[in-house]
Amino acid sequence: MFIYKYLDFALSNINILCNLLSIPEIPLPGIALPIGISFYCFQAMSYTIDVYRKEVDVQKSLFNLALYISLFPQLVAGPIVRYSTICSELNDRSLNVNNVYEGLVRFSIGLAKKVFIADNMGFIADHIFITEVGTIPQFWAWMGCIAYSLQIYYDFSAYSDMAIGLGRIFNFHFLENFNFPYCSLSIKEFWRRWHISLSSWLRDYLYIPLGGNRISAGRTLINQFIVFLVCGLWHGAAWNFILWGVWHGFGLISERFTGKFISRLPKLFANAYVLLFVMIGWVLFRAPDLSYALEYLKIMFFGNSSYNMYSFIPAWEYCITISNVLFMCLGIVFSYPIKIFSFSYLQNKLLGIFILMLLFIGSYVFSMTSSFSPFIYFRF
């Protein structure tokens, strides 16, 4: 992972020191990043560590081990599947009709999330975030932030749904990766609901081995900071990703001191606090570089006196359409749990089955007539 993903980043920062010291720069190798390297490396690491801890038996079949590491439904963008989760299913290749049906339901919902909400929100976010930051009015800065917050959630949860669905078709039961994170009432709860496979991996293989919360309060805070520093680096070799990880680490550390106050807040205010905190983090995550992110956040909170919402031509030409506004509203509504749109309801009710058929046909037709839009987490 270091050679493929972080070597150029490390050498670029070393070259900054070389320039200050008038030393010749080190050439960057420019090695292409393999798709999904962070996911299958973490899977291979979890297997190796679990075997070392004697928590799982050694897999003596090279074919089965290769199958586990390269399992195609979730290979390139997760969720991160532990060997212990599917070790018994590697040998059980029997076809189960119920699994096929449930898998198709899950896949259809994921495809609809991607095509209808994630891609449309990405269209808005991309047009705003590629604009020169100094020309973005305050209103559109917030619009871009909201659009990207919806895009990354629906894009990644869509892939997770599709991967879980495909795995279920082939009799693999992957664990859930998202559980309505935007309805959280604290940052700690957010990370219990967002990218669950990564947060649990970091907890079990980094936070707990460092001592977790079983040691002094000061060391516990340091451990949390280290975990989220690594979390930021895992997502990308750039300072804005590192700052994004540090930002969430700061949020969790702060809640150790303010948790009682936050727990007393009305749910509406607690949820608003979490959403605001997370959205600030998404600006750091999405911006092309750190300076752009900081200027973007400045405009969000303090405005841009040189430009108003009517002067931002890219938004009026490309972003604000009836369909985009509709899908943004749907994205906000469906980011909270609604019983009649739950997986169990849709797959067991006649009306739900009809809705699923419409979703699958509509998303298939829509994807065939729209431009190619890769999943965001493919590059991690």
C-alpha positions as CSV (number, residue, x, y, z in Angstrom):
1,M,0.0,0.0,0.0
2,F,2.8,2.4,0.8
3,I,4.6,1.9,-2.5
4,Y,1.6,2.1,-4.7
5,K,-0.5,4.6,-2.8
6,Y,1.7,6.8,-0.6
7,L,5.2,6.8,-2.1
8,D,4.6,9.8,-4.4
9,F,2.9,11.7,-1.6
10,A,5.9,11.0,0.8
11,L,8.5,12.0,-1.8
12,S,6.6,15.2,-2.7
13,N,6.7,16.3,0.9
14,I,10.4,15.4,1.1
15,N,11.0,17.4,-2.0
16,I,9.6,20.5,-0.3
17,L,12.4,20.1,2.3
18,C,14.9,19.5,-0.5
19,N,13.9,22.8,-2.1
20,L,14.3,24.6,1.2
21,L,17.8,23.1,1.7
22,S,18.8,23.5,-2.0
23,I,19.1,19.8,-2.4
24,P,18.2,18.1,-5.8
25,E,14.6,16.7,-5.8
26,I,13.9,13.0,-5.7
27,P,12.1,11.9,-9.0
28,L,8.6,10.7,-8.4
29,P,8.0,7.1,-9.7
30,G,4.4,7.9,-10.7
31,I,3.2,4.3,-10.2
32,A,-0.5,3.8,-11.2
33,L,-2.8,3.1,-8.2
34,P,-4.4,-0.4,-8.5
35,I,-8.2,-0.2,-8.1
36,G,-9.4,-1.2,-4.7
37,I,-6.0,-1.7,-3.2
38,S,-7.0,-0.3,0.2
39,F,-9.9,-2.8,0.5
40,Y,-8.2,-6.1,-0.4
41,C,-5.0,-5.2,1.5
42,F,-7.0,-4.6,4.6
43,Q,-8.8,-7.9,4.0
44,A,-5.5,-9.8,3.6
45,M,-4.2,-8.1,6.7
46,S,-7.2,-9.0,8.8
47,Y,-6.8,-12.7,7.8
48,T,-3.1,-12.7,8.6
49,I,-3.7,-11.0,12.0
50,D,-6.6,-13.3,12.9
51,V,-4.5,-16.4,12.1
52,Y,-1.7,-15.0,14.2
53,R,-4.1,-14.4,17.1
54,K,-5.4,-17.9,16.6
55,E,-8.9,-16.5,16.2
56,V,-9.4,-18.4,12.9
57,D,-7.9,-21.6,11.5
58,V,-5.3,-21.4,8.7
59,Q,-6.9,-21.7,5.3
60,K,-4.9,-24.5,3.7
61,S,-6.5,-24.2,0.3
62,L,-4.7,-21.6,-1.8
63,F,-7.8,-21.5,-4.1
64,N,-10.2,-20.7,-1.2
65,L,-7.8,-18.0,0.2
66,A,-7.5,-16.4,-3.2
67,L,-11.3,-16.6,-3.6
68,Y,-11.7,-14.7,-0.2
69,I,-9.2,-12.0,-1.1
70,S,-10.4,-11.5,-4.7
71,L,-14.1,-12.0,-4.2
72,F,-15.5,-9.9,-7.0
73,P,-18.8,-8.4,-5.6
74,Q,-16.9,-6.3,-3.1
75,L,-13.3,-6.4,-4.4
76,V,-12.9,-2.9,-5.6
77,A,-14.9,-0.8,-3.1
78,G,-15.9,-2.8,-0.1
79,P,-17.3,-3.5,2.3
80,I,-14.2,-4.9,4.0
81,V,-15.1,-8.5,4.6
82,R,-13.4,-10.4,7.5
83,Y,-12.4,-14.0,6.8
84,S,-14.2,-15.1,9.9
85,T,-17.5,-13.8,8.4
86,I,-17.4,-16.1,5.3
87,C,-14.9,-18.8,6.1
88,S,-17.6,-21.5,6.4
89,E,-19.3,-20.3,3.2
90,L,-16.2,-20.7,1.1
91,N,-16.9,-24.4,0.9
92,D,-20.7,-24.1,0.8
93,R,-21.5,-23.2,-2.8
94,S,-25.0,-24.5,-2.8
95,L,-27.7,-22.4,-4.5
96,N,-30.4,-21.0,-2.3
97,V,-33.5,-19.5,-4.0
98,N,-34.3,-17.3,-1.0
99,N,-30.7,-15.9,-1.1
100,V,-31.0,-15.2,-4.8
101,Y,-34.3,-13.3,-4.3
102,E,-33.0,-11.3,-1.4
103,G,-29.8,-10.6,-3.3
104,L,-31.7,-9.3,-6.3
105,V,-33.8,-7.1,-4.1
106,R,-30.7,-5.6,-2.4
107,F,-28.9,-5.2,-5.8
108,S,-31.9,-3.4,-7.3
109,I,-32.1,-0.9,-4.4
110,G,-28.4,-0.2,-4.6
111,L,-28.6,0.4,-8.4
112,A,-31.5,2.8,-7.9
113,K,-29.5,4.7,-5.2
114,K,-26.5,5.1,-7.6
115,V,-28.4,6.0,-10.8
116,F,-31.1,8.3,-9.5
117,I,-29.6,10.0,-6.4
118,A,-25.8,9.7,-6.3
119,D,-25.2,10.5,-10.0
120,N,-27.6,13.4,-10.0
121,M,-26.1,14.9,-6.8
122,G,-22.6,14.3,-8.3
123,F,-23.6,16.3,-11.3
124,I,-24.4,19.3,-9.0
125,A,-21.4,18.8,-6.8
126,D,-18.9,18.4,-9.6
127,H,-20.0,21.6,-11.4
128,I,-19.7,23.6,-8.2
129,F,-16.4,22.1,-6.9
130,I,-14.6,22.5,-10.2
131,T,-15.4,26.3,-10.3
132,E,-12.8,28.8,-9.2
133,V,-13.5,29.0,-5.5
134,G,-13.5,32.8,-5.3
135,T,-16.4,33.1,-7.7
136,I,-18.8,30.8,-5.7
137,P,-21.6,32.6,-3.9
138,Q,-22.5,31.5,-0.4
139,F,-25.8,29.9,-1.4
140,W,-24.2,27.7,-4.0
141,A,-21.3,26.8,-1.7
142,W,-23.9,25.3,0.7
143,M,-25.7,23.7,-2.2
144,G,-22.5,22.0,-3.4
145,C,-21.8,20.8,0.1
146,I,-25.3,19.3,0.5
147,A,-25.1,17.7,-2.9
148,Y,-21.8,16.1,-2.2
149,S,-22.9,14.9,1.2
150,L,-25.8,13.1,-0.5
151,Q,-23.7,11.9,-3.4
152,I,-21.0,10.2,-1.3
153,Y,-23.5,8.6,1.0
154,Y,-25.7,7.2,-1.7
155,D,-22.8,6.3,-4.0
156,F,-21.0,4.3,-1.4
157,S,-24.0,2.8,0.3
158,A,-25.3,1.9,-3.2
159,Y,-22.1,0.0,-4.0
160,S,-22.3,-1.7,-0.6
161,D,-25.9,-2.7,-1.3
162,M,-25.0,-4.1,-4.7
163,A,-22.0,-6.0,-3.3
164,I,-24.1,-7.4,-0.4
165,G,-26.8,-8.4,-2.9
166,L,-24.4,-10.1,-5.3
167,G,-22.7,-11.8,-2.5
168,R,-26.1,-13.1,-1.2
169,I,-26.9,-14.5,-4.7
170,F,-23.8,-16.6,-4.4
171,N,-24.6,-17.6,-0.8
172,F,-22.2,-15.2,0.9
173,H,-23.5,-13.2,3.8
174,F,-21.6,-9.9,4.0
175,L,-22.2,-7.7,7.0
176,E,-24.0,-4.4,6.7
177,N,-21.8,-1.4,5.9
178,F,-24.3,1.5,6.4
179,N,-27.1,2.1,8.8
180,F,-28.6,5.5,8.1
181,P,-25.6,7.5,9.4
182,Y,-27.2,10.9,8.7
183,C,-29.8,10.3,11.4
184,S,-27.0,10.1,14.1
185,L,-27.2,12.2,17.3
186,S,-23.4,12.2,17.9
187,I,-20.2,11.9,16.0
188,K,-19.5,8.6,17.9
189,E,-22.9,7.3,16.7
190,F,-22.1,8.5,13.1
191,W,-19.1,6.3,13.0
192,R,-21.1,3.3,14.3
193,R,-23.4,3.8,11.3
194,W,-21.0,5.0,8.5
195,H,-18.6,2.6,6.7
196,I,-19.1,0.1,9.5
197,S,-16.6,-2.4,8.0
198,L,-13.8,0.2,8.1
199,S,-14.6,1.7,11.5
200,S,-14.8,-1.8,13.1
201,W,-11.6,-2.8,11.3
202,L,-9.7,0.2,12.7
203,R,-11.2,-0.5,16.2
204,D,-10.2,-4.2,16.3
205,Y,-6.8,-4.0,14.6
206,L,-5.6,-0.6,15.6
207,Y,-7.5,1.1,18.5
208,I,-7.8,-1.9,20.8
209,P,-4.2,-3.1,20.3
210,L,-3.0,0.4,21.1
211,G,-4.8,0.1,24.4
212,G,-8.3,1.3,23.5
213,N,-9.9,3.1,26.4
214,R,-8.5,0.7,29.0
215,I,-5.6,3.0,29.8
216,S,-5.2,6.6,30.9
217,A,-7.6,9.2,29.6
218,G,-4.7,11.1,27.9
219,R,-3.5,7.9,26.1
220,T,-7.1,7.1,25.1
221,L,-7.3,10.5,23.4
222,I,-4.0,9.9,21.6
223,N,-5.2,6.5,20.4
224,Q,-8.4,8.0,19.0
225,F,-6.4,10.7,17.2
226,I,-4.0,8.1,15.7
227,V,-7.0,5.9,14.5
228,F,-8.6,8.8,12.6
229,L,-5.2,10.0,11.3
230,V,-4.9,6.6,9.8
231,C,-8.5,6.7,8.6
232,G,-7.8,9.9,6.7
233,L,-4.6,8.5,5.1
234,W,-6.5,5.3,4.2
235,H,-8.8,7.3,2.0
236,G,-6.1,9.1,0.1
237,A,-2.6,10.4,0.0
238,A,-3.3,14.1,0.3
239,W,-3.3,16.6,3.1
240,N,-7.0,17.3,2.8
241,F,-7.8,13.6,3.5
242,I,-5.5,13.8,6.5
243,L,-7.2,16.9,7.7
244,W,-10.6,15.2,7.2
245,G,-9.4,12.4,9.5
246,V,-8.0,14.8,12.0
247,W,-11.3,16.7,12.0
248,H,-13.3,13.6,12.9
249,G,-10.8,12.6,15.5
250,F,-11.2,16.1,17.0
251,G,-14.9,15.7,17.0
252,L,-14.8,12.4,18.8
253,I,-12.2,13.7,21.3
254,S,-14.4,16.8,22.0
255,E,-17.4,14.6,22.6
256,R,-15.6,12.9,25.5
257,F,-15.9,16.2,27.3
258,T,-19.2,17.5,25.9
259,G,-21.1,14.2,25.6
260,K,-23.4,14.7,28.5
261,F,-24.4,18.2,27.2
262,I,-25.0,16.8,23.7
263,S,-27.1,13.9,25.0
264,R,-29.4,16.4,26.7
265,L,-30.1,18.3,23.4
266,P,-33.4,17.7,21.6
267,K,-32.9,15.2,18.9
268,L,-33.5,17.7,16.2
269,F,-30.6,19.9,17.4
270,A,-28.3,17.0,18.1
271,N,-28.9,15.7,14.6
272,A,-28.3,19.2,13.1
273,Y,-25.0,19.5,15.0
274,V,-23.9,16.1,13.6
275,L,-24.9,17.0,10.0
276,L,-23.1,20.4,10.2
277,F,-19.9,18.7,11.6
278,V,-20.0,16.0,8.9
279,M,-20.7,18.4,6.1
280,I,-17.7,20.5,7.0
281,G,-15.7,17.4,6.9
282,W,-17.0,16.5,3.4
283,V,-15.8,19.9,2.1
284,L,-12.3,18.9,3.2
285,F,-12.8,15.5,1.6
286,R,-14.1,16.7,-1.8
287,A,-12.0,19.8,-2.4
288,P,-9.1,19.4,-4.9
289,D,-6.6,20.7,-2.3
290,L,-6.4,22.1,1.2
291,S,-6.3,25.7,0.2
292,Y,-9.5,25.3,-1.9
293,A,-11.2,23.6,1.0
294,L,-10.4,26.3,3.5
295,E,-11.5,29.1,1.1
296,Y,-14.7,27.2,0.3
297,L,-15.5,26.9,4.1
298,K,-14.8,30.6,4.5
299,I,-17.4,31.4,1.8
300,M,-19.9,28.9,3.4
301,F,-19.9,30.6,6.8
302,F,-18.9,34.2,6.0
303,G,-20.3,34.7,2.5
304,N,-18.8,36.1,-0.7
305,S,-19.6,39.8,-1.1
306,S,-18.4,39.9,-4.8
307,Y,-21.0,37.4,-6.1
308,N,-24.6,36.6,-5.4
309,M,-26.7,33.5,-6.0
310,Y,-28.0,34.8,-9.4
311,S,-24.6,35.4,-10.8
312,F,-23.4,31.8,-10.6
313,I,-24.1,30.7,-14.2
314,P,-22.9,27.0,-13.9
315,A,-25.6,26.4,-11.4
316,W,-28.5,27.8,-13.4
317,E,-27.3,26.2,-16.6
318,Y,-26.5,22.7,-15.3
319,C,-27.5,22.1,-11.7
320,I,-30.9,23.4,-11.0
321,T,-33.4,21.3,-13.0
322,I,-36.7,19.8,-11.8
323,S,-35.3,16.3,-11.7
324,N,-32.2,17.3,-9.7
325,V,-34.2,19.2,-7.1
326,L,-36.6,16.3,-6.9
327,F,-33.8,13.8,-6.4
328,M,-32.1,16.0,-3.8
329,C,-35.4,16.1,-1.8
330,L,-35.7,12.3,-2.1
331,G,-32.1,11.9,-1.1
332,I,-32.7,13.9,2.1
333,V,-35.9,12.0,2.9
334,F,-34.5,8.5,2.3
335,S,-31.4,9.2,4.3
336,Y,-33.6,8.6,7.3
337,P,-35.2,5.3,8.1
338,I,-38.7,4.9,6.7
339,K,-40.4,1.6,7.5
340,I,-42.4,1.1,4.3
341,F,-39.2,1.4,2.2
342,S,-37.1,-1.0,4.4
343,F,-35.6,-4.1,2.7
344,S,-37.9,-6.5,4.6
345,Y,-41.1,-4.6,3.7
346,L,-40.2,-4.2,0.0
347,Q,-39.3,-7.9,-0.5
348,N,-42.3,-9.3,1.4
349,K,-45.2,-7.1,0.2
350,L,-46.8,-7.2,-3.3
351,L,-46.6,-3.4,-3.5
352,G,-43.0,-3.5,-2.5
353,I,-42.2,-6.0,-5.3
354,F,-43.9,-3.8,-7.8
355,I,-41.9,-0.8,-6.6
356,L,-38.7,-2.9,-6.9
357,M,-39.5,-3.9,-10.4
358,L,-40.1,-0.3,-11.4
359,L,-36.9,0.8,-9.7
360,F,-34.8,-1.8,-11.5
361,I,-36.3,-1.1,-14.9
362,G,-36.1,2.6,-14.5
363,S,-32.5,2.6,-13.2
364,Y,-31.4,0.3,-15.9
365,V,-32.9,2.4,-18.7
366,F,-31.6,5.6,-17.0
367,S,-28.1,4.2,-16.7
368,M,-28.1,3.2,-20.4
369,T,-29.0,6.7,-21.5
370,S,-26.7,8.7,-19.2
371,S,-22.9,9.2,-19.2
372,F,-20.5,6.9,-17.4
373,S,-20.2,7.7,-13.7
374,P,-17.8,5.5,-11.7
375,F,-18.2,4.9,-8.0
376,I,-16.3,7.3,-5.8
377,Y,-14.6,4.7,-3.7
378,F,-13.1,3.0,-6.7
379,R,-10.1,5.3,-6.3
380,F,-9.5,4.3,-2.7
